[in-house]
Amino acid sequence: MPVVNVRGLTKEFVSNGRVTKAVDNLDLTLEQGEFVCLLGPSGCGKTTTLRAIAGLEIPTSGVIEIGGDTVYSSATGTYVPPEKRGLGMVFQSYAVWPHMTVADNIAFPLKHGVGRADKSRRSEIKDRVDRMLEVMDCAHLAGRYPSELSGGQQQRVALARTLVYEPDLLLFDEPLSNLDAKLRERMRLELRELQQRLGFAALYVTHDREEALTLSDRTLVMRAGVVVQAGPPEEIYERPADVFVADFIGPVNLLPTSEVRSDAGTAVATTALGEVRCVHSAMALEEGADSLPEASVLIRPSSLLVDTGEASGPNQWVARVKSTAYLGEQVIYSLQVGDVSMTASAPAHRRVTAEYVSVTAPPEACRIVRGQLPGAAPGVRPSASPPVVHA
């Protein structure tokens, strides 16, 4: 039985007589022990979805079940308040009590609503708080106040306070966005290790692609209130469904096409760089008869080969190096190929310093995806509204 089962979730907001759908007929399941990320830009509906599951937002319609129990149903008028849904939530702001010590902050959910605890109850609370302090590596901070803690330590306290009453489901609303880059990277790994060790189900909202790829068993990419693609992070990155997903999950080079045809088992796309051969396609040629309009060629920067040889084979071009950026292990090249700007990346030990280089896009690293970014190809209509994916 899924920990979370959402069916037909819709949330509408009305402003100045205008109705906006923040979430549009969304389906979602979350299994025990699964880590799922809702990924998308601001305004895509991911936080509204999370708040609806938490009970902090009342949907317009749909059904939400947690642990097999219906906590919201528009058909029956069911609404269970947040405190009775048996879940934990970690917010973007740490929301730790400034007048309480670390230990008291963590104990707060266990004491809240209990009244005066008897001796056995107080002993149980202390044992659970001590155990959580050890799990979160915060035992040495037990007597400190939040003003004496770093951002990462406060985030650990907020997480420990949520975990101390051992919920089966945790909801995360961009909890690491206030941390610096190095600490955020370390906390991602720690959170993933903790979730796998304790086995709770997690639903995590983020607009950070690295966060989603690092943390999730399954990523749901959202746009305009719907899930446009759902799957393991490897699938989302390597086989994006359309240009929106490809561009958002980035980094990527996207070449709009005027025609796509089949030739000897490969797709041949006509682009501003001429014909580009692609082994992989997210669009079936047989569905589009002889050609596929409104498509783009996807090439990851790491797939482009940059050297000083001559450009003479298929998918090879002469490029001018506009600039390079040294990132330690990698060098990023900003390239101009005719009228097209491209980005390539390569290991620093293979750095090329020439002004003009040859650029090769191996056919097996090129992929045809549906749609074109608005304004990418004058006279070509952008892709239609995103397809709905039931997750």
N, C-alpha and C positions, 0 to 999 in steps of 0.2 A: 504494500500500500504506500503510495507517495506521501511524503511529509507535507508537501504543498500541492494542491491541485486547483488550478485557476481555469475557469471556462467562460469565454465570452466577456471578459472584463472590459468595460467601457467607462471612461470618465470624461464628462463634458463640463466645461467652464463657460459661463455666460458673462460677457462684459459688453456694456452699451448695446444690448440687444443682439449681440453677435455670439453665436455658439461655436466654441472651439473644442475639438476632440483631442484631449491630451493622451488618452489611451483608447485604441479603437479595436474592440472585439478580440482581445488578446487571450490566447491559451498558453498555459505554462504548467509544467510539472517539475517537481524537485524531489529526488529520491533520498532516502536516508544515507548519510555519509557523502553526498554529492556536493561539489562546490560549483555553483553556477554564477556567471557574471552577466549582468545587463550592461551592455556597452553601447555608447552612442553620444552624439553631441548634445549640448544644452538644448532643452526644449523637446527632446525626442520622446519623453514619457517614462523614462526609466525610474526616476525618483517617485513619480506619481504612482507607478505600479508597486514599488516597494512600500510606500506609505499606505496604499490600499490594503496590502497584505497585512501590514502591521496594525491596521485599524485606525490609523491617524488621518486617513482620507476616506470619505464615504463614496463609493463608486456610483455611477449612474445606473449601471446594470451589470449583470453577470453573477457568477458564483465563485466563492473562495472557500476552500476546505483546507484545514490544517489538522494533520494527524487523523484524518477520516471524519472529523467533525466539521459541519458547516458553520463558518463564522460570519459569512455574509451571503445573502441571496436576495436579489431584487424581486424574484418571483414570490417568495414567501414572506418577505419583509424581515428576514433574520439579520441581526447585527449584534455581534459580540464585541464588547469594548476591548481595547488593546491589552489591558492588564489581565484579562481572562483568556488570552489566546495562547498562553504557554510558550512564548517565544522571547528571545532577547534581541536588542537592537543597539548597535554602536553607531553613533552619529559622527558627522564631520567635525563638529566641535566636541572636545573631550567631555564637557559637562560633568566634571568631577566637582564635588562639593569643596569649596575653598577653605571652609572652617573645620573640615574633618581630616584626620590623618588618613594615610593610604589604607591602613587596616580597617578603619571605620567606613571609608568609602566602599570598600569591597564588601563589607558586612551589611551595608545598608539594605539591599534587596531582601536579605534573609530576616532582618529585623522589622522591616516596614510592614505595618498592618498586623503584626503579631501581638503588640501590646507588651506588657512586662513579661519577659521570658523567664521561665523557671530555670533552676540550676542546670538541669540536663539539657535544656534547649540552648542555654548560653554556651555550654561545653561543646555541643554539636556545631554551633555557629563558629566558634573559635577554631575547631578542628578543620572545618571546611575552608575558612579564610586562610589558615596557615597552609593548607594543601595548595590553595590557589596561588598564594604568594610564592610558593616553591615552583609551581608549574610555570609561572610568568617571570621567574627569576627576579622577584621583587621583595624577597624576605628582608633584605638589608634596608629597604625603604619603608617598612611597616609603620614606623613612628613619625615619618616626615609628612609635611603638608604640601598640597599641590604647588604652592609658590616656590617650594624648594626643589621641584622636579623639572627635568628637561621635557621637551615636547614628546619625545619617544617614551619616556617614563610615564608621562600622563596618559598616553595612549594605551600603554600596557595596563595601567590601573583601570581605565575605562573598559577594556576588554575583560579583565579579571572580574570586575563587578558584574558584567553581563554573564560570564561563564559560571559564576559561583553557585548559582541555583540550577546548574546543569540542564539547560534547555536543549531540546532536540533540534531546534531551529534557531539560527542566528541570522539577522539581517544587518547588512553593512551599507551605510550611506556615505560613500567616499571618505572613509575614515583616515586615510593616509595623506590626503591632499594638502594638509597644513604642515607636513614635515619637509625637511630639506631632502634633496635628491638622494644623497648617500644613505640617510636614515630610512627614507621611504623604501629603498631597494632592500635594505636589511630586514625591515619590518614585513615586507611582502613574503620573504622566505620564512620568517619566523611564524607568520600567521598560517601559511600553507602547511608547515610542519605540524603546528599545533592542531589544526583542523583534521589532518590525517591521523594524528595520534589519538585524539579524543573522539573522532568519528561523528561529530555533529554535522547537520546539513547547513549549508551557507548559501545565502543569496546576496550578491555583492554588486552594488551600483558603482560604476566608474565611467569616466570619459577617457581614461588613460589606457591605450592599447597594450602597453607593456604590462600593466597591472593585470589586465584581463588575460593575456597570454600566459603570464607566469602563474596565476592563481587557479584558473578555472579548469574543471573537468569538461565543462561545456560553456560556450560563449553564445549569448543571444545578442545580435546586433540590431539595434532599434533605430527607426527613422519615422518621424511623423506619427508616433503612436502605435506603430506596428513592428513586429519582428520580421526583418527582411532576410535574415539568415541565422540559422542555429546549428551548432555542431561543435566538435572538439576544436580547440584553438588551432591545431595544425591544419585542419580542414578550412577554417575561416581564412587563415593566412595564405595557404597555398592554392586554394580553390574558391576565391571569392565569387559570389553569385552575380555581382554587377559592379559597375564603376563606383557606386557609392561606397560599398563595402571595401573594395580594393583601395580606394583613395583614403578612406577613414582609417583602415588598418595599417596602411602605408609602412615605410616609404615606397613609392612606386612611380614609374614612368608610364603614362597613359597616352597612346597614340590613337586619336579618332580615325575610324576607317570610313571610306566611301563605298567599299565593296569587300565582301569576303566570299571566296569560292574554294572549292575542294580540288586538290591536285595531288595525285599519287599518295593518298592517305594523309596528307597534311592540309591544314587550312592556310590559304594565301590571302593576306589582307592588303588592300591598297591603302596606303597612308601618305602623309606628307613626305615621308622618307622613301617613297616607292613601295615596292612589294615586300612584305615581311612574312616569312614562313613561320608557322606556329604548329607545334605538335599537339598542343592541348587546347581544347575549346570548351567553355562552359555553355555553349549554345550548339544545338544539333543542326548541322547543315540541312539535313533532310526535312526539318521542320520549316525551313525558309526557302525551299526549292533551290534555285540556283545561287542565291546570294543571301547575305544577312546584313540588312541595313542597321544603322544605329548600334554599332558595336565599336569596341576599342581593343587595341593590343596592350596587354599588361606586361611590363618588364620590370622586375625588381632591380634596384641599383646594384645589388650584390651579384646579380647574374650577368651584368655587362662586363665584357673583357676589354681592358684598356692596354694597348701596347704601342710600340713605335713602328710596327710593320705596315705593309701596304694593305689597304682595304680592297679586296678583290673578290671575295666569296659572297654567298647569300647572307643577308642580315649583317652586312659590314658597311661602315660608313667612315668618312673622314670627319673628325671633330676638332674644333678649336677649344683649348682648355681656357675657360674664362677665369677660373680661380680654383684653388685647392684648399681644403681645410684638414689640418692634421689633428686626429683624435686619439693619439696614442697607438693603439693597435691597428687603426684604420685610417685611410685617407679618403676624403670625399671630394670627388671631382664635379665641378659645375661645367657642363659641356654645351657647346653650340654646334648642332649638326644641321647645316643649312639654315632654315628658319625655325628649327625646332630646338628648344632647350631640353637637356636631359641631365640626369644625375647618375653618377656611378660611384661605387665604393669598392675598395680593394685593400688587402693587407698592406700595412705601412712598409714592409720590407720589399714590396714590389712596386714602390712608388715610381711613377713616370713623371719626368720634369719637362718634357718637350712641350712646345706651344701647340703643335698639331699632332694628333694621335689617331690611330685607327680604333674604332669601337665595334665590337662584335656582340651580337645578341644570339646565342645558340638557339635554334628552333625549339629545342626541348625546354628552354627556359621562358619561352614566350607563350602567352595564353590569350585567347579571345574571350572577352567578357561582354556582357550585355550593357548597352547604353553608352552615352557620351556625356562628359561633364558639361554643364551649361557654359556656352561661350567657347568651348574647345574647338569647334569646327563651324565657322560661319555658314549659315544656310542649312545646317543640319539640326533638326529638332532634338532637344534633349530627351533622355529616356523618360518614359511615362512614370506614373506613380508606382512606388515599390510594391512588389508582390507580398502577400501575407504568408508568413511561415508559421505553422502551428508547432509550438515547441513542446 
